[in-house]
Amino acid sequence: MVNYNINLEGKTVLVTGAAGFIGSNLVKRLFHDIRDIKVIGIDSMTDYYDVNIKK
C-alpha cells in the first residue's frame, strides 16, 4: 500500500477528466485505497472524442 502525505478519509475529492483513462483509474484507486471518501467526477462529453467510449 502507498503511504500518502495527505489524509483523505472522510473528504470529498473533485476529479476532472474522470471519464478519461487517467481520471477513471485515479477514481478507481481512490475508492480502493481510501475508506469513507466521496468522489465527484466531471468530464467534457463533446463530439471530439467518441462519446460511447467515455460512457
SERO-4910 file (N, C-alpha, C, O; in steps of 0.05 Angstrom, whole numbers):
BEGIN
 pado doro    nc1    nc2    nc3   cac1   cac2   cac3    cc1    cc2    cc3    oc1    oc2    oc3
  Met    A     17    -24      0      0      0      0     18     25      0     39     25     12
  Val    A      8     45    -13     23     70    -15     17     88      9     -6     90     17
  Asn    A     38    100     20     34    120     41     29    147     29     46    157     14
  Tyr    A      7    160     36      0    186     25      8    208     44      8    203     69
  Asn    A     15    231     34     23    254     51     -2    267     63      0    281     83
  Ile    A    -25    263     50    -50    276     59    -70    255     66    -73    235     52
  Asn    A    -84    259     88   -105    241     96   -131    249     83   -142    270     88
  Leu    A   -141    232     65   -166    238     50   -190    224     61   -212    227     50
  Glu    A   -187    209     83   -210    196     94   -231    216    104   -225    235    118
  Gly    A   -256    211     95   -278    229    103   -279    254     87   -295    272     93
  Lys    A   -263    257     66   -262    281     49   -278    277     23   -284    254     16
  Thr    A   -283    299     10   -295    299    -17   -273    308    -36   -261    329    -32
  Val    A   -269    293    -58   -248    299    -77   -261    303   -104   -278    288   -113
  Leu    A   -253    324   -118   -262    331   -145   -241    321   -165   -218    328   -163
  Val    A   -250    304   -184   -232    294   -204   -242    304   -231   -264    297   -240
  Thr    A   -226    321   -244   -233    330   -271   -222    310   -291   -201    299   -288
  Gly    A   -237    306   -313   -229    287   -333   -233    258   -324   -218    240   -331
  Ala    A   -254    254   -308   -259    228   -295   -267    206   -315   -265    183   -308
  Ala    A   -276    213   -339   -283    193   -358   -260    184   -376   -263    165   -391
  Gly    A   -238    198   -374   -214    191   -390   -198    168   -376   -206    158   -355
  Phe    A   -177    161   -389   -161    138   -379   -148    144   -352   -151    128   -333
  Ile    A   -134    166   -350   -121    173   -325   -141    179   -303   -138    169   -280
  Gly    A   -161    195   -309   -181    203   -289   -196    179   -278   -201    177   -254
  Ser    A   -204    161   -296   -220    138   -287   -204    120   -270   -214    108   -250
  Asn    A   -178    116   -276   -161     99   -260   -155    113   -233   -152     99   -213
  Leu    A   -153    139   -232   -150    153   -207   -174    149   -189   -171    144   -165
  Val    A   -198    151   -200   -222    148   -185   -223    119   -173   -230    116   -150
  Lys    A   -217     99   -190   -217     72   -180   -197     68   -158   -203     55   -138
  Arg    A   -173     80   -161   -153     77   -140   -161     91   -114   -156     81    -92
  Leu    A   -174    114   -116   -183    128    -92   -203    111    -77   -202    109    -52
  Phe    A   -222    100    -91   -243     83    -78   -230     58    -66   -239     48    -45
  His    A   -210     47    -79   -197     23    -69   -180     28    -45   -180     12    -26
  Asp    A   -165     50    -44   -145     55    -23   -155     71      1   -144     69     22
  Ile    A   -177     86     -2   -184    105     19   -213     99     28   -232     98     12
  Arg    A   -216     95     54   -242     90     65   -258    116     68   -246    137     72
  Asp    A   -284    115     67   -301    137     72   -294    162     56   -292    184     67
  Ile    A   -290    158     30   -284    181     12   -308    185     -7   -321    166    -16
  Lys    A   -313    211    -13   -333    218    -33   -318    229    -57   -300    247    -54
  Val    A   -324    219    -81   -311    229   -105   -332    241   -124   -352    229   -130
  Ile    A   -326    265   -133   -342    278   -153   -326    279   -178   -304    291   -179
  Gly    A   -336    266   -199   -321    265   -224   -336    280   -246   -360    277   -250
  Ile    A   -321    297   -260   -333    312   -282   -315    308   -307   -291    303   -305
  Asp    A   -328    311   -330   -313    308   -355   -329    322   -377   -353    327   -374
  Ser    A   -316    329   -398   -329    342   -421   -337    321   -441   -320    306   -451
  Met    A   -363    319   -445   -373    299   -465   -379    313   -491   -402    319   -497
  Thr    A   -358    318   -507   -361    332   -532   -359    311   -555   -352    288   -550
  Asp    A   -364    320   -579   -362    302   -602   -333    299   -612   -328    284   -631
  Tyr    A   -313    312   -599   -286    310   -608   -276    281   -605   -262    271   -623
  Tyr    A   -283    268   -583   -277    240   -579   -303    224   -581   -325    236   -579
  Asp    A   -301    199   -586   -324    182   -587   -337    181   -559   -325    170   -541
  Val    A   -361    191   -557   -374    193   -531   -380    165   -520   -380    162   -496
  Asn    A   -385    146   -537   -391    119   -528   -368    106   -512   -372     90   -494
  Ile    A   -344    114   -518   -321    104   -504   -321    114   -475   -315     99   -456
  Lys    A   -328    139   -471   -328    151   -444   -352    141   -428   -350    140   -403
  Lys    A   -374    134   -441   -397    125   -425   -391     97   -415   -408     85   -401
***
